């Protein structure tokens, strides 16, 4: 395979707390998984940000990125993403300056516009009830970029804040999006762009193509850099992959119908679940959120998605139901696509 056209694969880890496991074990799973991902030739390993959930341990992607980087040698690490409405731009800048300083050339900062939390949880994070009604993301993003660039206008109230480090300690930055809103900020600022196709599958291709068509070089990027993120589940056979995908399909069907998710179901539980009519309809509508099948089938679908959306990198939103199935699935796909660390 021509390495110039080779599809790059990356992993987005939600740090799921699997059924019959616990939070501590979920965190321990990261070490094994990121080391294997590096060995198999995956390009990036990112972490999501979620709060007030009993099924995910991805509360602090910056800390998780630090752990992942400390246990690997070359794979890029980062956030997919930092939900900026939950944070002080200065603190985000400081944390990612530290990461980039410790692991030069390996750190990515994916920036999200949503909170990723319910109102009460966001209130607890922000320590301010008033801020819940404030949509100041544009200002937050400007401040974040100005802190990294150390280029506030003299009249700005933050112009005399002097964080340690310098402009060589700036991570690779991406806007995340599942609509045209994220696209607008990526284009306005000249940042990389990642589209969450598992959240809005029908918009993925037109929005990613629009990013490529309209990108203009910036101080951050000389050419467009885009990724498509989607849920990918593979196994030795299509039948086995569908069985392993059962828990994720059930989770998404229940989320789509407003059910609060308390545990990550096992494949057997998903297989034996009796879907309500509403869940069955949601499951059918959710089909486009998933790429499921044998490694060969999945590889073909991912190449099709990449060509259609004009990307050369797919980020796998990891919804495997346990550590063993995710290791096997990621390894099978890496081999099928001919990934190798040297070519990445």
N, C-alpha and C positions, 0 to 999 in steps of 0.2 A: 504493500500500500504506500502511496506517495505521502511522505510525512508532512509535506506542505499543506495538503488537503485533509490531513487526519483530524478527525473529530476529537476535541478534548472533552474529557469528562471530569466533573467535580461533584462533591457531595455536600448537601445541606443537612446538617444533623439537628434534629429537634430534641435530642436526648430523651427519647421516650422511656417512660417507666413501664416496663412490660409486666403483663400479668404473671404472677408467681415469681416476681423479682422485687426489687426495691430501689429507692432513689440512690443509695450509695453504690449499688451495683451498676446502675445506669451511668454514673459518672466514671466508674472504673472501665466500663465498656469503651469509653472514648479513647483511652490510651491504646488499646488493642486495635481499634478500628482505624484510627488515624495513621498508625504505623503500617498497617496492612495497605491502606489506601496509597500511601507513599510508595510502598514496595511495588504495587500493581500499576503505578503510573498515573494515578489521578492527579489533576493539576492543582485543585484547591480543596480546602476542607473548611466549610463555614458553619456557623452556629446561628440559630434563630434567637429571637427574644420573645419570651412569653411569661405571663404572670398570672397568679391566681388560678392555677390548674393543678390537678392531682396526677396528671399523666405525663407532664413534661418537666425536665430539670434545666431547661435552657433559659434561665433568668438573666444571666450575665454573659453575653457572647464575648466581651472583651477578656474576662477572666478565663473562659473556656479556651479562647484563642491562645492565650498565654500558656496554658497547660499543653495544648496541642503542639505549639511551636517548640516547647521545651523537650518534648519527647520525639521530635522528628528532626530531619536535617535540611530538607529542601522544599517540601510541599508548602504551597501558600496557605495561610490561615486567615480567618477573619469573620466578620459579622454579616449575617444575611437576614436581618440586619440589626443595627442599632436603631431603635424606634425613637427618633429624635425628640418628639413631643414629651417623652418621659424624662429628658435629661437636660442638664446644663451644657450648652455647646462648648464652653471652656473645659469642663471636665471630660467630655468626649475627646476633645483635642489633646488634653494632657495624657489620657490613657493610651490613645493610639500613637502619640508621639513616643511614649515609653516603649510600646510594642515594636514600633518601627526601629527605634534605637537599639533595642535588644536583638531584633531579628531583621536586619536590613534587607530590603527587597523581597520580603516574604509576606507582608501584611496588607490585607484589604479591609477597607471600611465601607460596607454596604449600608446605605442610609435609607430608613423608612419614614414615610410621612404619617403613618397611623400610630396609635398608642399600643395596639396589640393587647389591650386590657379593657375591662369594663370600667364604668365611670368611678365607682368607689375605689377600685384598685389604682386607677390613675390618680385619684385624689390622694391616696396614701403615698404614692410615689412622688408626687409633686409637692406634697405638704401644703397645698393651697386649693381651696374649693373654687376660688375665683378663676383660676387658670383653666378649669375644666371648660369654660365657655369661650376661651380664647383660641383662635386659630392663628398662631403667629409663626407657623412653620417657615414661610419665606424669610422672615427676619432671623429665625434660628439658623437656617442654612447659610444665610449671608454671614452671620456671626461666626459660625463654625469655619467656613472657608477663610474668613479674614483672620481668625486666630491662627490657622495653619499658615496663611500667607504673610502674617504679621504686617498687614497693609490696611488697617483701619484708617479712615480719614481722620485728620487731626481733630476735627470737631466731634468725633464720635466719643461717647462716654467711656468706651473700652480702649481707646487709643493708647493709653499709658499703662495698660496691662502688658507685662513682658514675660510670657511663659518661657521656661528654660528650653534649651535645644535650639534648632535652627530649621531652615526650610529644606534641608536634606533629609529631615526626619518626618516626612509626610507619607502616609500610606497611599496605596492605589485606591481611588474613591469611585464608588458606584452609587447611582440612584436606583432604588428598587421601585417596582411599580406593578400594578395589575389593572391600570387604566391609562388614559392619556395624561392624567395629572402628573404622574411620575415622569413620563416622557418629556413633558414641558420643562421640568426642572433639569433633567439630564441635558437637554439641548441648550437651555439658557446658560448653563454653567460649563458646558463642555465636559461633562463627566461620563464615565462608563454607565451602562444601563443593563439592568437585569429584569426581565419580565416574568412574573409568577403565573405561568400558564395553568398551574393547578388551581388557581383562584379565578381566572377568567380566560379559559381556553380559547374561546372564539375571538378574543381580541389580540391574542399573542402574535400571530403572524402579521397582521396589518400594522400594529404598533411598532414591532421590532423592525419592520421594513421602513417605516416612517423615520425611525431613529437613524438608520443607516443613510437614508436619502437626505436628511436634513442636518446631519452633524457638521459642526464647524470646529476646526482645531482650536485648542485652548491651552492655557498654561499647564493643564493637567494631562491632556491627551493630544497627540498629533493626529490621530486617526480614530475612528469609532471603535469602541470595544463593547460588545453586547453578548448577553447570554440568555438562553431560555431555560427556565426552571420548571420541572414537572415531576410528578410522582412516577417512578419507574420501579417495577417489580419483575424480576426474572428468576428462572430456575432451570433445572435440567430439561424439563418438558413444559409445554404450554399448560397441560393439566395441573402439574405441580405448582406452576406460577399462579394460576387462578386460585388454587387452594390457599396459597400463602398470601395472596392479595385480599382474601375474604375479610380479614379484620379491618383493613384500611377502607374497603368499600363500605363495610358496615358503619365504621366511624363517620365517614363523610355523609352517608345517608342519614344518620342520626343527627349530625350537626346541621344538615340542611333542613331538617324538620323541627329544629329547636330543642332537641334532647340534650341535656347537660351530660357530658362524658365524664365518667368517674374512673373508668379503668380501660386499658387497652385490651380488647378481647383476644383470645387465642384463636388460631385457625379452626379448631374444633367447635368452639363456641360460635364463631361466625357461620360455619357450615350448618350448624343445627339451629341457627336463629330463624324464627318465623317473622318475615318482614311484614309490617303493616302495609296497607295499600299506599299510604303516603311515603313510607320508606322505599317501597318498590319503585315508585315513580321517581323519587330522588336518586335512587341508585342508577336508573336508566339515564337520567339527565346528567349524572356525574361521570359517565363513561369517558368523556373527553379529558377528564382530569388525570387519567391514568394511561400509562404505557405498560402493558402486561403481556408476558409471553416467554417463550424460550429465548436464549441469548441471541440467536440468529434473528428471530422475529423482532425483538426489541431493537437490535442494532439497526435493522432496516428502517424501522419506524423513526428512530432518532435521526438517522441520516436524512430522511424525508423532511422531518421537522426543521432540521438545521438548514437544509437547502431552501425551504420555503420561507423561513424567517431571516435568512441571510446571517446566520451566526455560525461560528466554528467551535462553540462550546455549549454543552448541555450540563446544567446543574441538576443532579438527582435529588429531589425532595424525598428524604428517606422515611418511608412508612412501612418497612418490614416489621413483622410482628415479634421478632426475637433476634438475638445477636447471631445465632448460627445461620439463620436464613439470610440475614443481611450480608454476612461475610461471604456466603456462598454465591449470592446473587451478584454482588459487586465484583467478585473475582471472575465469575463466568463472563460477565459483560466486558470487563477489562481485557480478558483474553480474546473474546470475539472481535473486539475493535482493535486489537493489536497495540494496546497501550504499553508503553515502556517508559521508565523514568528518563532515560537518555533523550528520547524524542520530544518530551514535553518541554 
